[in-house]
């Protein structure tokens, strides 16, 4: 890619913002345009369900870069602007204000949008989702002592909001359609520990629950369940997942399958268009299949790699996934994708429950943990996974064996 080409990035979340910074770090001195549909400069999202809800952090505290960063690095940051059309043949994007911007290389980092309910009353005031800083500010104002908060969905967002709401003195009920929490995210043993901690904090649960309506005179007042139960509430938080924002890609004929389809260089079928972060579906060499990940590390790593590839390098994305969630004093961490394991080894310590997930050949392909101190062990597991290490199950289970000593294991 010529060093004077115009790089255009659509989406100023972590992946897009990181890519813009990495382009400059790599020595690119041509024009860069970063287009944000929000009115705020790029910020970190993980604090939204925790510190921002509890009013411990402001927007400024969550900023990914300093106020002067984009100006200092000659990155044209366009805030509160939507891209309404891509002209692939003319290599240009059209903005909602009518402006047309030519590109030599285009990155789609449009992220994902929270899924919403489609039932009676789901548009009532007091029914909210949590994705942006403005969402968090609105919800934070409603988390007051004694308020009744109903959370639809027992995933990470719902559970983090529950922990924050409890800390704010609210009465919390989580309504989950599945049989347990975090059905697709963590093994049952981990989910059980998390549920027990929330119950200790006073959170109520309804599992295998089906909603029929949200009822209220001008605002949400109760949730009606199919079994006849009515759960009274002052606020309803909808946390039922997110959908990749693929409309722009679909409109111009790029392949979409649970996200914008890219290769392991994060390039679409159009060599001038790349995609990264929550919006892209990419092949993962470790699991031999295509995946789409919604997590901080994936967006950060892909933002760095895609920038280099936009400049003509040939880097392959093969990073081991890593997720985390903080709830109360507990840390939940997952590396790799546990659902693809063929066997599980359990390690229990005074501070944590750790599960190691093995392939049919005995290689470690994922690990998950919950407790007060799991970070170090999960980081070591991540290194073992990246090496495709075949580890001894008995040593993994034995808490007296230091995990670090297993780093000498041979590849499977």
C-alpha positions as CSV (number, residue, x, y, z in Angstrom):
1,X,0.0,0.0,0.0
2,X,1.4,3.4,-1.0
3,X,2.3,5.5,2.0
4,X,0.2,8.4,0.6
5,X,-3.0,6.4,0.3
6,X,-6.1,7.5,2.2
7,X,-7.1,5.2,5.0
8,X,-10.7,5.4,6.0
9,X,-12.0,3.6,9.2
10,X,-15.7,3.3,9.8
11,X,-16.4,2.8,13.5
12,X,-14.4,4.3,16.4
13,X,-14.8,1.6,19.0
14,X,-11.7,-0.1,20.3
15,X,-10.8,-2.0,17.0
16,X,-11.2,1.1,14.8
17,X,-9.5,3.5,17.2
18,X,-6.6,1.1,17.8
19,X,-6.2,0.6,14.0
20,X,-5.9,4.4,13.5
21,X,-3.2,4.7,16.1
22,X,-1.4,1.6,14.8
23,X,-1.2,3.1,11.3
24,X,0.7,6.0,12.7
25,X,2.9,3.7,14.9
26,X,3.8,1.7,11.7
27,X,5.0,4.9,10.1
28,X,2.1,5.7,7.7
29,X,2.1,9.4,7.1
30,X,-0.8,9.6,4.6
31,X,-4.4,10.8,5.5
32,X,-6.5,8.8,8.0
33,X,-10.2,9.4,8.6
34,X,-11.8,7.8,11.6
35,X,-15.6,8.0,11.5
36,X,-17.6,7.7,14.7
37,X,-21.4,7.5,14.9
38,X,-21.3,8.5,18.5
39,X,-20.7,12.2,19.6
40,X,-17.9,11.1,21.9
41,X,-14.2,10.5,21.2
42,X,-13.2,6.8,21.4
43,X,-13.7,5.3,24.8
44,X,-13.3,1.9,26.6
45,X,-16.5,-0.1,27.1
46,X,-15.7,-2.6,29.9
47,X,-16.2,0.1,32.7
48,X,-19.7,0.9,31.5
49,X,-21.4,-2.0,33.3
50,X,-19.3,-1.5,36.5
51,X,-17.5,1.8,37.4
52,X,-19.6,4.1,35.2
53,X,-22.8,2.6,36.5
54,X,-21.6,3.2,40.0
55,X,-20.5,6.8,39.1
56,X,-16.9,5.9,39.9
57,X,-15.6,6.8,36.4
58,X,-16.5,9.5,34.0
59,X,-16.3,9.5,30.2
60,X,-12.9,11.2,30.5
61,X,-11.7,8.3,32.7
62,X,-12.8,5.8,30.0
63,X,-11.1,7.6,27.1
64,X,-8.8,5.4,25.0
65,X,-6.5,8.3,24.2
66,X,-5.8,11.8,25.4
67,X,-7.9,14.7,24.2
68,X,-5.2,15.9,21.9
69,X,-4.1,12.5,20.5
70,X,-6.1,12.6,17.2
71,X,-5.1,16.1,16.4
72,X,-1.4,15.5,17.4
73,X,-1.4,12.5,15.1
74,X,-3.2,14.1,12.2
75,X,-6.1,11.7,12.4
76,X,-9.3,13.3,11.1
77,X,-11.9,12.1,13.7
78,X,-15.5,12.7,12.6
79,X,-17.9,12.5,15.5
80,X,-21.6,11.9,15.4
81,X,-21.4,10.9,11.7
82,X,-22.9,7.9,9.9
83,X,-21.7,6.3,6.7
84,X,-24.7,5.7,4.6
85,X,-23.2,4.1,1.5
86,X,-20.0,2.5,0.2
87,X,-19.1,2.9,-3.4
88,X,-16.8,-0.1,-4.0
89,X,-16.1,0.7,-7.7
90,X,-15.3,4.4,-7.0
91,X,-13.6,3.5,-3.6
92,X,-15.5,6.1,-1.6
93,X,-17.9,6.3,1.3
94,X,-20.8,8.7,1.6
95,X,-21.6,10.3,5.0
96,X,-25.0,11.2,6.4
97,X,-24.2,14.9,5.8
98,X,-23.7,14.3,2.1
99,X,-19.9,14.4,2.2
100,X,-18.0,11.9,0.1
101,X,-14.6,10.6,1.1
102,X,-12.4,8.6,-1.2
103,X,-10.3,5.7,0.2
104,X,-7.4,3.6,-0.9
105,X,-8.1,1.2,1.9
106,X,-11.3,0.9,4.0
107,X,-11.7,-0.7,7.4
108,X,-15.2,-1.7,8.7
109,X,-15.1,-1.7,12.4
110,X,-18.8,-1.1,13.0
111,X,-19.1,-3.3,16.0
112,X,-22.4,-4.8,17.2
113,X,-25.7,-3.5,18.4
114,X,-27.6,-4.8,21.4
115,X,-30.5,-7.1,20.6
116,X,-33.9,-5.8,21.6
117,X,-37.1,-7.5,22.7
118,X,-40.0,-7.8,20.3
119,X,-43.1,-8.0,22.6
120,X,-45.8,-5.8,24.0
121,X,-44.4,-3.0,26.1
122,X,-40.8,-3.4,25.1
123,X,-40.6,0.2,24.0
124,X,-41.9,1.7,27.2
125,X,-39.7,4.2,29.1
126,X,-37.6,2.4,31.6
127,X,-36.7,-0.5,29.3
128,X,-33.0,-0.1,28.4
129,X,-30.0,-1.7,26.8
130,X,-26.4,-1.1,27.7
131,X,-23.9,-0.5,24.9
132,X,-22.8,3.2,25.0
133,X,-21.6,5.7,27.5
134,X,-25.0,7.5,27.1
135,X,-26.8,4.2,27.9
136,X,-24.6,3.8,31.0
137,X,-25.3,7.4,32.2
138,X,-29.1,6.9,31.8
139,X,-29.0,3.6,33.7
140,X,-26.7,4.9,36.4
141,X,-29.3,7.6,37.3
142,X,-31.9,4.8,37.8
143,X,-29.8,2.7,40.1
144,X,-30.9,4.1,43.4
145,X,-31.5,2.5,46.8
146,X,-34.6,0.4,46.9
147,X,-35.2,0.5,43.1
148,X,-36.4,-2.8,41.6
149,X,-34.2,-3.7,38.6
150,X,-35.3,-6.6,36.3
151,X,-32.6,-7.9,34.0
152,X,-33.5,-9.9,31.0
153,X,-30.7,-12.3,30.2
154,X,-28.1,-14.1,32.3
155,X,-25.1,-13.3,30.3
156,X,-22.0,-11.3,31.2
157,X,-23.6,-7.9,30.7
158,X,-26.7,-8.8,32.7
159,X,-24.6,-10.2,35.6
160,X,-22.2,-7.3,35.7
161,X,-25.2,-4.9,35.8
162,X,-26.7,-7.0,38.6
163,X,-23.6,-6.8,40.7
164,X,-23.4,-3.0,40.2
165,X,-27.2,-2.6,40.9
166,X,-26.8,-4.6,44.2
167,X,-23.9,-2.3,45.2
168,X,-26.2,0.7,44.6
169,X,-28.8,-0.8,46.9
170,X,-31.2,-2.0,44.3
171,X,-33.4,-5.1,44.4
172,X,-32.5,-7.3,41.4
173,X,-34.2,-10.1,39.6
174,X,-32.5,-11.9,36.6
175,X,-34.9,-13.5,34.1
176,X,-33.2,-16.1,31.9
177,X,-34.8,-18.2,29.1
178,X,-32.2,-20.9,29.5
179,X,-31.8,-23.5,32.3
180,X,-28.7,-21.7,33.8
181,X,-26.5,-18.6,33.5
182,X,-24.0,-18.1,30.7
183,X,-25.2,-21.1,28.7
184,X,-22.8,-20.6,25.8
185,X,-20.0,-18.8,27.6
186,X,-18.8,-20.9,30.5
187,X,-19.1,-24.5,31.7
188,X,-21.8,-25.3,34.2
189,X,-19.4,-25.6,37.2
190,X,-18.3,-22.0,36.7
191,X,-21.8,-20.8,36.1
192,X,-22.9,-22.4,39.4
193,X,-20.2,-20.6,41.4
194,X,-21.3,-17.3,39.8
195,X,-25.0,-17.9,40.5
196,X,-24.3,-18.8,44.2
197,X,-22.4,-15.5,44.7
198,X,-25.2,-13.5,43.2
199,X,-27.8,-15.3,45.4
200,X,-25.6,-14.5,48.4
201,X,-25.9,-10.8,47.4
202,X,-29.7,-11.1,47.3
203,X,-30.2,-11.4,43.5
204,X,-33.4,-13.4,42.6
205,X,-33.5,-15.7,39.5
206,X,-36.1,-17.0,37.2
207,X,-34.8,-19.7,34.8
208,X,-36.5,-21.3,31.8
209,X,-38.7,-18.2,31.8
210,X,-40.7,-16.9,28.9
211,X,-41.8,-13.3,28.7
212,X,-45.2,-12.4,27.4
213,X,-45.3,-8.6,28.0
214,X,-43.9,-5.6,29.8
215,X,-46.7,-3.7,31.4
216,X,-47.0,-0.2,32.7
217,X,-49.0,3.1,32.6
218,X,-46.5,5.3,30.7
219,X,-43.4,3.4,31.9
220,X,-42.3,-0.2,32.7
221,X,-43.9,-1.4,35.9
222,X,-44.0,-5.2,35.7
223,X,-42.9,-8.1,33.5
224,X,-45.5,-10.7,32.8
225,X,-44.2,-14.3,32.4
226,X,-45.8,-17.1,30.5
227,X,-46.4,-19.1,33.7
228,X,-48.6,-16.2,35.1
229,X,-46.1,-14.7,37.4
230,X,-45.7,-10.9,37.3
231,X,-42.4,-9.4,38.4
232,X,-42.7,-5.8,39.5
233,X,-39.9,-3.5,38.4
234,X,-38.9,0.2,38.0
235,X,-36.3,-0.5,35.3
236,X,-35.9,-3.3,32.8
237,X,-32.4,-4.0,31.5
238,X,-32.3,-6.0,28.3
239,X,-29.1,-8.1,28.0
240,X,-29.9,-10.8,25.5
241,X,-26.8,-10.5,23.3
242,X,-25.7,-8.3,20.4
243,X,-25.9,-8.5,16.6
244,X,-23.0,-7.5,14.3
245,X,-23.6,-4.3,12.4
246,X,-23.3,-5.6,8.8
247,X,-25.8,-3.5,6.9
248,X,-23.1,-1.5,5.0
249,X,-21.2,-4.6,4.0
250,X,-24.4,-6.4,2.9
251,X,-25.5,-3.5,0.8
252,X,-22.4,-3.7,-1.4
253,X,-22.3,-7.4,-1.8
254,X,-19.6,-8.4,0.7
255,X,-20.1,-11.8,2.1
256,X,-21.8,-11.9,5.5
257,X,-22.3,-15.0,7.8
258,X,-22.8,-14.1,11.4
259,X,-20.6,-11.1,10.7
260,X,-18.6,-9.7,7.8
261,X,-16.6,-12.7,6.4
262,X,-12.8,-12.1,6.3
263,X,-9.8,-14.3,5.9
264,X,-7.1,-14.7,8.5
265,X,-5.5,-11.4,7.4
266,X,-8.9,-9.7,8.2
267,X,-9.5,-8.9,4.5
268,X,-12.9,-9.3,2.9
269,X,-13.4,-10.6,-0.6
270,X,-12.7,-7.0,-1.8
271,X,-8.9,-6.5,-1.4
272,X,-9.4,-2.8,-0.5
273,X,-11.8,-3.5,2.3
274,X,-11.0,-5.0,5.7
275,X,-13.1,-5.7,8.8
276,X,-12.1,-6.1,12.5
277,X,-13.6,-6.4,16.0
278,X,-17.1,-7.5,17.0
279,X,-18.4,-7.3,13.4
280,X,-16.1,-9.8,11.7
281,X,-16.2,-13.5,11.2
282,X,-12.8,-15.0,10.8
283,X,-11.2,-18.4,10.5
284,X,-9.4,-19.5,13.6
285,X,-6.5,-21.9,13.0
286,X,-6.6,-23.4,16.6
287,X,-10.2,-24.5,16.2
288,X,-10.4,-25.2,12.5
289,X,-13.5,-23.2,12.0
290,X,-14.9,-19.7,11.6
291,X,-15.7,-17.7,14.7
292,X,-16.9,-14.2,15.7
293,X,-15.8,-12.8,19.0
294,X,-17.2,-10.0,21.1
295,X,-14.4,-9.2,23.6
296,X,-11.9,-6.5,24.4
297,X,-8.7,-8.4,23.6
298,X,-10.0,-9.6,20.2
299,X,-10.9,-6.0,19.2
300,X,-7.5,-4.7,20.4
301,X,-5.4,-7.4,18.8
302,X,-7.3,-7.2,15.5
303,X,-7.1,-3.4,15.4
304,X,-3.3,-3.7,15.5
305,X,-3.0,-6.5,13.0
306,X,-5.5,-5.1,10.5
307,X,-3.7,-1.8,10.4
308,X,-0.4,-3.5,9.4
309,X,-2.2,-5.5,6.7
310,X,-3.8,-2.4,5.3
311,X,-0.3,-1.2,4.8
312,X,0.7,-4.3,2.8
313,X,2.1,-6.6,5.5
314,X,1.0,-10.2,5.6
315,X,0.1,-10.9,9.2
316,X,-2.2,-13.8,10.1
317,X,-4.6,-13.4,13.0
318,X,-4.0,-16.4,15.3
319,X,-4.4,-14.9,18.8
320,X,-5.8,-17.1,21.6
321,X,-9.1,-15.6,22.7
322,X,-9.3,-14.2,26.2
323,X,-12.4,-12.9,28.1
324,X,-12.9,-11.5,31.6
325,X,-15.6,-10.3,33.8
326,X,-15.5,-8.8,37.3
327,X,-18.4,-9.4,39.6
328,X,-18.3,-8.5,43.3
329,X,-14.9,-9.7,44.5
330,X,-14.8,-12.5,41.9
331,X,-12.8,-12.5,38.7
332,X,-14.1,-14.7,35.8
333,X,-11.6,-15.4,33.1
334,X,-11.7,-17.6,30.0
335,X,-9.0,-18.2,27.5
336,X,-9.7,-20.2,24.3
337,X,-13.2,-21.5,23.5
338,X,-14.3,-24.1,26.1
339,X,-17.2,-25.3,24.0
340,X,-14.8,-27.0,21.5
341,X,-13.1,-29.2,24.2
342,X,-13.5,-32.9,24.3
343,X,-12.6,-33.4,27.9
344,X,-12.3,-31.3,31.1
345,X,-9.8,-31.4,34.0
346,X,-10.8,-29.7,37.2
347,X,-8.3,-27.9,39.5
348,X,-9.5,-26.5,42.8
349,X,-7.5,-24.1,44.9
350,X,-8.2,-22.1,48.0
351,X,-8.8,-19.0,45.8
352,X,-10.3,-20.4,42.6
353,X,-12.0,-23.1,40.6
354,X,-10.1,-23.8,37.3
355,X,-11.3,-25.9,34.4
356,X,-8.9,-27.0,31.6
357,X,-10.5,-28.1,28.4
358,X,-8.6,-30.6,26.2
359,X,-8.7,-31.7,22.6
360,X,-9.1,-35.3,21.5
361,X,-5.3,-35.4,21.2
362,X,-4.8,-34.2,24.8
363,X,-3.8,-30.6,23.8
364,X,-5.0,-27.8,26.0
365,X,-7.4,-25.7,23.9
366,X,-9.2,-23.6,26.6
367,X,-9.3,-22.8,30.3
368,X,-11.8,-21.1,32.4
369,X,-11.7,-20.0,36.0
370,X,-13.6,-18.2,38.7
371,X,-12.3,-16.9,42.1
372,X,-10.4,-14.1,43.8
373,X,-7.2,-14.9,42.0
374,X,-7.3,-16.6,38.6
375,X,-5.4,-14.2,36.3
376,X,-1.9,-15.8,36.6
377,X,-3.1,-19.3,36.0
378,X,-5.3,-18.3,33.0
379,X,-2.3,-16.4,31.5
380,X,-0.2,-19.5,31.8
381,X,-2.9,-21.6,30.2
382,X,-3.1,-19.1,27.4
383,X,0.6,-19.6,26.7
384,X,0.1,-23.4,26.7
385,X,-2.8,-23.1,24.3
386,X,-0.7,-20.9,21.9
387,X,1.9,-23.6,21.9
388,X,-0.6,-26.4,21.2
389,X,0.8,-28.1,24.3
390,X,-0.1,-31.6,25.2
391,X,-0.3,-31.6,29.0
392,X,-0.7,-34.4,31.6
393,X,-4.2,-34.4,32.9
394,X,-3.1,-35.5,36.4
395,X,-0.6,-32.7,36.7
396,X,-3.3,-30.2,35.6
397,X,-5.6,-31.4,38.3
398,X,-3.0,-31.4,41.0
399,X,-3.0,-28.0,42.7
400,X,0.4,-28.7,44.2
401,X,1.9,-28.8,40.7
402,X,2.8,-25.3,39.5
403,X,1.2,-24.6,36.1
404,X,4.3,-22.7,35.1
405,X,6.2,-26.0,35.2
406,X,4.0,-27.4,32.4
407,X,5.3,-24.8,29.9
408,X,7.9,-27.4,28.8
409,X,5.1,-29.6,27.5
410,X,5.5,-30.8,23.9
411,X,3.1,-29.8,21.2
412,X,0.3,-32.2,20.3
